[in-house]
Structure formats: C-alpha cells, structure tokens
Amino acid sequence: MLFLLFQLGQDRYALDTSRVAEVLPLVDITRIPQAPPGVAGLFNYRGVPVPVIDLSQLTIGRPARSRLNTRIVLVHYPDGGGGTRLLGLIAEKVTETVRRDKADFVATGVTNDRVPFLGPVATDARGLMQWIDVESLLPASVRAVLFTQPLAL
C-alpha cells in the first residue's frame, strides 16, 4: 500500500493514498462560526465548498502552523449514505510517500475514545508512524453538521 506521510507536532502519521483525491497548498479558509473543535472552515475547490479539518487542532490542541510544507490533503470521506464527499485535512510537513504492507502496522495496545481515528503503528529507521483511519475521523455530531445537506456557495 502507498501511504502519504505528514506530521502533527513532532510525530509522524500516515494516510492510505487510496483515500486521497489531491494534495493542495494551504489556501484561504472561510471560518464557520461556532464550528465544532477541529473544524477549520470551508474552502472553494473548483466551485464547490469543501469542509476542512485541522488535524493538528483535532489531535494535539493547536492549529497547524502555516509553512511551505503545510498542505490541505483532500480525501474521499464516506457520507454515511454509501457515497463519498470531499473533506480537506490540514496537515504539516506533507513531504513524502512510503510503501508499506498493511501487515507492517500493528496495534498500539492503547485506546483513547477521544481520538478513535488513530490506528496501528509501523516502525522504520526514523521511528514510529501512526495510521490515521479517515472513516473514523469525525464523530457523528460533526458529520451531521458538515454533510447533512449538499453545500452551495
């Protein structure tokens, strides 16, 4: 499998690239008043408003830093009705991909209900990388806010 690597704080994370639609530079995001924690806002992608999640804010409690290698990773997110919707994920140090077998990732033995999207880990010469499960990323309450109705500009 091919994984897109990025960082949240000092730690490395991986996304299965079969979920990735495109990797974009960090663009202006329109904030959503009273949005749930981790929801950065919306951006216009080819005429369609796409919700954006700040992975740093969601996981480590601080906004992603605006750097040259901070990106919006556009992913196909299951909409709950059998289809998918585009979802933007802000991530830092999005600089490489790596091929790993699914079996290379092992359970951590640690569970945290507040971050159910953090999956198994794999190790390489630089240390651990943790798989982020896109399907488990948003709690039902946030999915309902972001994907209940088609968005229009």
C-alpha positions in Angstrom: 0.0 0.0 0.0 1.1 3.6 -0.6 0.9 6.0 2.3 1.1 9.8 2.4 3.3 10.8 5.4 2.9 14.0 7.4 3.4 15.4 10.9 1.3 16.5 13.8 3.7 18.2 16.2 6.8 16.1 16.2 5.0 12.8 15.4 4.6 11.1 12.0 1.3 9.9 10.7 0.2 8.1 7.5 -2.9 8.2 5.3 -3.8 5.5 2.8 -3.4 7.2 -0.5 -6.4 5.3 -1.9 -8.5 7.8 0.1 -6.5 10.8 -1.1 -8.0 12.8 -4.0 -5.4 15.5 -4.2 -2.8 17.4 -2.2 -3.1 21.1 -2.3 -1.2 24.1 -1.0 -2.7 25.8 2.1 -5.3 28.2 0.8 -7.6 30.8 2.5 -10.3 29.1 4.5 -13.6 30.7 5.4 -14.3 30.1 9.1 -17.6 28.6 10.2 -18.9 30.5 13.3 -19.4 28.2 16.3 -17.9 25.3 14.4 -17.1 22.1 16.4 -13.4 21.8 17.6 -11.0 20.9 14.8 -13.3 22.2 12.0 -11.2 24.9 10.3 -13.9 26.1 7.9 -14.6 25.8 4.2 -12.7 26.4 1.0 -13.7 26.7 -2.6 -12.5 23.7 -4.6 -13.4 24.0 -8.3 -16.6 25.8 -7.5 -17.6 23.5 -4.7 -17.3 24.4 -1.0 -15.4 21.7 0.9 -15.2 21.5 4.7 -11.7 21.5 6.2 -10.5 19.8 9.4 -7.3 21.0 11.1 -5.7 17.7 12.1 -3.3 19.4 14.5 -6.1 21.2 16.3 -8.1 18.0 16.4 -5.3 15.8 17.8 -2.8 17.9 19.7 -4.9 21.0 20.5 -3.1 23.7 18.5 -3.7 25.0 15.0 -1.4 23.7 12.2 1.5 26.1 11.5 1.4 27.9 8.2 4.5 26.7 6.4 5.6 25.9 2.9 5.0 22.2 3.5 1.6 22.6 5.3 -1.0 21.3 2.9 -4.6 20.6 2.5 -5.0 16.9 1.8 -8.3 16.4 0.0 -9.7 13.0 0.9 -12.8 11.0 -0.1 -14.8 10.8 3.1 -17.8 8.4 3.4 -21.0 10.4 3.6 -23.0 7.7 5.5 -25.3 7.1 2.6 -23.0 4.8 0.5 -21.2 7.7 -1.3 -18.3 9.9 -0.5 -17.8 13.6 -0.1 -14.6 15.6 -0.3 -13.1 16.6 3.0 -9.9 18.8 3.4 -7.4 17.8 6.1 -4.8 20.4 7.1 -1.5 18.7 7.8 2.1 19.8 8.4 5.2 18.5 6.7 3.4 16.7 3.9 6.5 15.8 2.0 6.7 12.2 1.1 5.0 8.8 0.4 6.1 5.4 1.5 5.1 1.9 0.5 4.3 -0.4 3.4 2.4 -3.7 3.7 -0.8 -3.4 5.8 0.7 -6.1 8.0 3.6 -3.8 8.9 1.2 -1.8 11.0 0.5 -3.3 14.5 -2.0 -2.3 17.2 -0.6 0.0 19.8 -2.4 -1.6 22.7 -3.6 1.9 23.7 -7.1 3.1 23.2 -8.4 6.6 23.5 -12.1 7.3 22.8 -11.3 10.9 22.1 -9.2 10.0 19.0 -10.7 6.8 17.6 -9.2 7.6 14.2 -5.6 6.9 15.4 -4.9 3.4 14.2 -2.0 1.0 14.3 1.7 1.9 14.0 4.6 0.9 11.8 8.3 1.4 12.5 11.2 2.4 10.3 14.7 3.9 10.8 13.1 7.3 11.8 10.8 5.8 14.4 7.0 5.3 14.6 4.3 6.3 12.1 0.7 6.0 13.0 -2.1 5.2 10.5 -5.0 7.7 10.5 -8.3 6.0 9.6 -10.2 8.5 7.5 -13.5 6.8 8.1 -13.2 7.2 11.9 -12.0 10.8 11.7 -15.2 12.6 12.5 -17.7 11.9 15.3 -21.4 11.6 14.2 -22.2 15.0 15.5 -19.6 16.7 13.3 -20.5 14.5 10.3 -24.1 15.7 10.7 -23.0 19.4 10.7 -20.7 19.1 7.7 -22.5 16.6 5.5 -26.3 16.6 6.2 -27.1 18.7 3.1 -25.3 19.4 -0.1 -23.2 22.5 0.3 -23.7 25.5 -2.1 -21.8 28.8 -2.5 
